[in-house]
C-alpha cells in the first residue's frame, strides 16, 4: 500500500483490497522465521480430541478488538509504578490539556473520543512528555490503549523529515491492519503524515527507500525490509511500539525477532510496550525491551453477578434443550442473545434449526475464516442478527450493550470435566453489562450437568433458580 493519509475514502477502499488479500495469503514466509507460515490466524482454530475449539492467542485478541470497537470504559483501578521517583507523573481530564496539534485533536474527536479513558488519563501525558519516557502498559482490549499509543506515535512525527521515525510491531497481519486503521482515522486531518504497512502482500522494488514517517508491521517483514533490503534505517527510529506483547510471546520466533530489531535501535529511542496481560513471562520480555519504564496496569477486578438473574432448565436431550430455547424466546422480549455451545458440531446443528424456524441467527466457529468472523461480529454488533451462537471463542471480551440474555446450551467444563467457573463468569458476564440487569439460563440434560451447575452455584455463592420452560407465566416473570 502506498501512503495512506491523502484521502480517507481512498484509504478505506485500499483497506478492503488488503483485507480481501488476507483470505488468500499466509503469514509472510520469512527466511529467518519458517514457523510464520504455520502461524496464520486464518487457520488457527483447531479441534481438540473432545471436540472443543482451540484458537490462538492472536485470533482471540483480534476478535476482542473487533467486538469491542469503540471505547469500553473500565472502572478498574490503575496501579502505577516508576523506577525513577524524580520522574513527574501527570493526569489529564480532557484531550485539550495535552496541547495537541489542532488537526490531531480534530481527528481524536472525529473518532468519538470525547474524554480520555482511565488508562489514557495517565498514559498520554507520560507518552507525550519531553524528554520522552519509556512505558509498559497493561490493559484489556477496548480500554483505549491503542488510541493512546497511536496518538503518541502521530504526535512524535516530524513531517519535514522524509524517512521512517516511528516503528510499531504487531504479531500478525490482521492485528497490524487494526492498528493501522486507528492511525489512519486519527490522522485523517493530517495529510502530511504518511504511514506504511510492512506486512505480507506489501512489496517494494530493490533499492527503494521508504519515505513514510510511520511503519506498522510484523517482525519478520520489518527485519527483512530493514536488514536484508535496507529500505529504511532502524538507527533513525525515535519511537518504537511493541503492541500485543503477550500474543507476540505466544507466536514462535516473534520474540527473538523483536529482540533483534530492538538491538538495532538507537539508545535514545522511546520504547512503548503494550500487553493485555501481566504474566511473568510478559514482564521478563518487557525488561529486555524497555529500560527504566513507567508501568501502568489495570488492577484485577472480579466481575459481579449481582445484577444477573441465573436460572437452570432441566432437559432430557438436545431436542428438549432446543424446545426450551424456543419457549423462552417466544415469551420474553430479548434485545440480543448469545448461546454458548461446547462443540462446533452442536453450534452448527443449533444454528441450522433456529434459522429453519425463522430466527435471525449468526454463528461464530472455526469453520469460518478471520474475514468471515469479522463480518459476523460486525453484523451482530449492529443488531442485524439477534442471536449469536458460538463456542468459547467469545467467552471473554465481548461487550455489546444490547445483549440481555446468555444461554449456556452446554455448561463450561475444564479438561477434567469439572465445572469451569472462570469461563462461566466470563460467559454470563456478557449480559448485565453497563450496570444493566441481565439473564443467564443454563440448560441441564444429565446428572453430570446438574452437578456442574451446583458446583458453580456453590463457587459464586449465588442462587441459580429452577425455571420450568414449559410454563409461559414463569418465563414471563423472569423477563419482567
N, C-alpha and C positions, 0 to 999 in steps of 0.2 A: 504494500500500500504506500502511496506517496503521502506527502504532508497532509494532515487531516484538519487543519484549523481554518481553511479558507472558506468553506461552505458547509454549514451543519447539515443541510439537506443532502448534499453530495456525500458527506461523511456517512450518514445513515444508509445510503444506497451501497456504499463501499462495504459497510459492516455486513449488510445482507449477503453480499458476494463472498466475503470472508467466511461467514457462518455457513453458507452453502458448501464451501470447500471443506469445511470441517468434517462433514459426514463421509467424505471420500478419502481424506488424508489421515495418516497416522501421525503420532508424535514424532518430531523430527529425528531422523536416524543419524545421529552424530557419530563420527568415527570413535570418539572418546567415550561414548555412552551407548553401547549396543542395547542396554536394557530399556532405553526410552521407546523402542519400537513396541515393547510389550506393555508399556505403561499407559497407553491411550485410554482416557476415561470414557471414550465412546464404547469400549468393550469391557469396562471394569466391573460390571455387575456379574456375579457368578452365583452358582447354586451349590450350597454345601450338601453333604450327604443327607441331611434331614430335610432337604427341600427349602431351607431358609435362604433368602437372598443375602449375599455379602457384597458390599460395594466398597470402593476405595475411598481413602480419606479425601482425595481430590474431588471425587464426584459428590461426596457428602457436602463438602464446602461449597461447591458450585450450586447445588440445589438449594442450599440455605441462602446463598446470595440472591438467587432468582426469586424465591418466595418472599424474601424479606426486603425487596426493593423499596426504597424509601426508608425513612428513619423510624426504627422501633425504639422508643425511649425506654431506658432502663432505670430502675430505682435502686440498683445495686450501688453500694459504697465503693469509693476508689481507695486503693492502697498505693501511696506514692513513696518511692524510695530514691534516695540520691546519695552517691558516694562522696560528692563534694558539697559540704554544708554551706559553702560560700556562694554556691550557685543559686541565685534567687528563683523562686517559683511564683508564677502569677496565674490568676484565673480570670477569665473574661465571661461576661454575660450576654454580649452581643458581638456580632461579626464586625460591626463598625469599630469596636475597640482594638481590632487587630491592625487598623490603618492599612488595609489592603489597597491595591490599585483599584480605581473605580470599576474598571472592566471586569476584574476578578470578582469583586463584591456583587456586581450585577449578575454574574454567572452563578454565584452561590445562591442568590435569591431566586433565580430562574429555576433552580433545581428543587425549590420548595423548602430549603433550609432557612427557616425564619430566625431561629435562635440556636446557639450551639448545644449539642448533646452533652451529657455529663463528661464523656471522655474528651470531647473536643474543647470543653471549657479549660481544661488543664493542659492538654497536649499541644494545642495550637500556639499559645504564647511561647512555650518552650521550643517548639519546632521552628518558629519564625524569629527567635531571639538572635541577637548578634553579641558576641560571636556565636556561631552555630553550635547547638548542643546535640549530643547523641541521645537516642531514646530507644527503649524497649517498651512496647505497649501490648497488653493482652486484653482482648475483649471479644465477645461473640459477634457473629455476623449481624449487621443491621443496627449496630450501636454508633456508627459514624466514624469508625477508624479509617476506612478507605478514603472518605471525603477529607479527613484531617490530613493524611499524608499526601494526598493529591494536591490539596491546596498549598501545602508547604513546597511540594515539587514545583508547582507553577510559579510560586512567589520567588523562588530562588533563580529562576531563569533570567539570564542577561541576553535579551533578544538581539543585541547588537553583535553578538559572537555567533558565528555560523558553524558551530560544532556541538556535539552532544555534551551536556553538562550534568544531566540527571539520568540515572540508570535505575530502573525498577524491575526487579526479578519476581516472576510468578512461577509456580511449579508446573503449570500446564498451559497449553494454548488457550483453552476456554477461560481460565481464570485471568490470564493476561488480557484477553479481549474485554472481560468485565471491568477491569481496572481502566483500560483504555477508554471505555465508554464514559466512565465517570470523568476522566481527564478531559475528554473532548467536550462534554456537556458543560463542565465548569469553565472551560476556556473558550466557549463559543463566541465571546465578545473580544477575545484577544487573538486576532488573526495573525499577529506577528509571532506567536508561539507555535512551533512546529513539533509534531510528535511522529515517531517511527515505531512500528512493531518489528521486533526481532523474534518472529515465530515461524513455524512451518508454513510453507507456501509463499513466503516472502523471500525473493531472491534479488541480489544485486550483481551487476557485472563486475568482473575482476578489475581492480584498480580504482573502483569507486571510493568516494569519501562522503560519509554521511554528514549533512549539514543541519539536520534536525536537532532541536535542543534537548528533547526527551526521548529516551529509548525505553520501551516497555517490552519485555520478552522473557523467554525461558532460558535457563542456564546454558544448555548445550549450544543453542543458536547464538547466544551472546558471546560465548567463548570462541566459537568459530569466526564470527564477524570481527571480534577484537584481535584475536591471536593469529588465526590461520590466514585470514584475508586482509586484516588491518584496515577495516572500513572506518574505524574510529579509534581514538586513543583513550584507554582507561585512565591514564595519568591526568587527563583533563576533566574527569568526572568530579564534581563538587558535592553531589548529593547521591547517596546510594540507599535504595529502599529494598528491603527484603520482606516481601509480603507472604502470608500464608506459610510461615516458617514451620509450623507443625506438620503441614502437608508436605513441605519440601523434604523434611526429615524422613517421611514415610515413603518417599519416592527414591528408588535405588539409584545411586550415582549423583543425585542432585546436591547432596550435602557437600561432597568433595568438589564439585564444580563451583559451588558458591564460594567455598574457601579459596579456590584457585583465583577466582575473579577478585575477591576481597584483597588478596595479597598484592595485586597489581594496581590497586587504587592508591591515591596519594594519602599521606597521613593526615592531611587537613580536611579530608572528605567527611561530610556529615553523614552519620550512619543512623538509619531508622529501621527498626526490626519489629515486625508485627506478627502476632500469633493469636489464634482463637483459644489456645490452651496454655497452661503454665506448668507443664510437666517438667521433671528434672532434666530429661534429655533435650528438651527445647531450650532450657536455660543454659545448659552446657554448650550447646551450639551457639547461643546468643553471646556468651562470654568470649568466644573465638572471634566473632564478627564485630562486636560493639565494645569499645573501651570507655570507661567512666560514664556509663549511661545514667540517665534518669529513667526509673522504671515506674510505669503506670499500669496497674492491673485492677480488674473488677473483682471485688471480694465475692466469694461464692455465696449464693443465697438460694435456699430451697424454695421451690415453687409451692405456693399454698394451695390446698384443695378446699379451703373454706367456702369458696363461692361456687363449687362444683357439686351438683347433686349426683350421687352414684347409685346405680341400680344393677341388678343381675336378673336375667331371664333364663328359666330352665327350658331346655330344648332336648328332644330325643336325638336329632341328627341334623345334618346341614340343611335339609329341606325345611325343618321346623325353624332353624335359625333364620332362613330367608323369609319365612312367613312372619316371624316376629318383627323383622325389619320393615316388611310391607305394612304390617298393622300399625307400628309406631309412626311410620312415615305418613300413613293415611289419616292419622288423628291429630297429631300436633303440628303446629306451624314451625317449619325448620328454615332458617336462613340458608346455611350451608352445612354439610355434614362430611366428616371423614370417617371411613370404615377401614380398620386395620385388620389385615389377614396375615396368617403365619407363613403361607407359601404363595408363590406366583400362580400356581395351578388353581388354588381356591379363589384368588383375586380375579383371575380371568373368568372362572365359572360364574362368580357372583356378578361381575360386570355384565356378562352376557345375559343373565336372567333379568337384571334390572333394566337394561337397555330394551330387551324384548317387551318388558311391561311398560315401556314408555317413559322411563325416568331419564333425566339429563345427567349422564354419568361420565366421569373421566377416570382413567386407570393409569397408575404410575407403577411400572415394574421394569425388571431387567430386560424385557423384550424390546424396549424402546432404545433408540439412540439418544445421546445427550440432547441433540437438537429437538427431537420429538418430546423429550421430557420437559424442556424449557417451554415448548408450546403448550403442553398440558397444564403446567403450573401457571403460566400467564392467563390461560382461559379460566382456570379455577379462581385465581385471584380477582379476575374481572367479573366473576359471577356468571359466566356463560354456562358453566356446569354447576349443579347444586350439590352433587355428591362426588367425592374423590375417594376411590378405592385404592389402597396402597399397602405395601408391605412395610417393614421397619425403616425403609428409606427416609420417611418423613417423621419418624418418632421424635426427632429433635429439630428445632429451628423454624418450624412453620408458624407464622403469625398472620392469620387472616381474620380481620375483625368480625366478619360475618359468620364465622364458624360457631354454631350454637350447640352442636351435638357431636360427640365422638362415640363410635361403636367399636368395641373390641369383638370382632367376629370370632377371633381366636385370642385368648389371653396370652400375654407375653411370657415366654419361658426362657430360662438360660440353657446352656448346653447340657446341664444335668436334669433337665425337665422340671426344674423348680421355678417358683414364681420369680420373675424378673421385675422387681419392684421399681428399679430406677427407670426402666423403659416404660412401665405403666405410668409413672409420674409424668414423664415427658409426653407420652401419648395423650393422656386425658387433659394435660395442661395446655393442649392445643385449643381447647374450648375454655371458656371462663377467662379469656384474656382481657386486658384493658379494664379490669375491675368489674366486668360484667359477669352475670351468672351463666353457668353452662351445665350441660347434662352429659353424663358418661353412662353408657349402657354396655354391660358385659354379657355375652351370650354363653351359657354353660350347657355343655352337651355330654358330660361324663362325670363320674365321681372324682377323677383326677382334676378336671377343670374346676369343680366345686372346691376342692382342696386348695388349689392355687388362689381362687377368689378369697377364700377365708384367710389364707396366709397374707395376702395383700391388705385385707381389712385390718388384720392384727398389726401389720407393719406400720401402717399410717395412722392407726387408731381412729379411723373414720368409718362410720357405718356404711355398708353397701346394702341397700334395701332391696327386698324382693319385689319384682314387678310382674304381674300377670299380663302377658302380652295379648291375651285373648279378651281382656276386659277393657273396652274402649273408654269407660269412665275413669278407670285407674290411670290409663295412659294420658288422658286429657289433663288429669291433675298434675302430672309431672311437668307438663309444658306451661302450667299456669304461672 
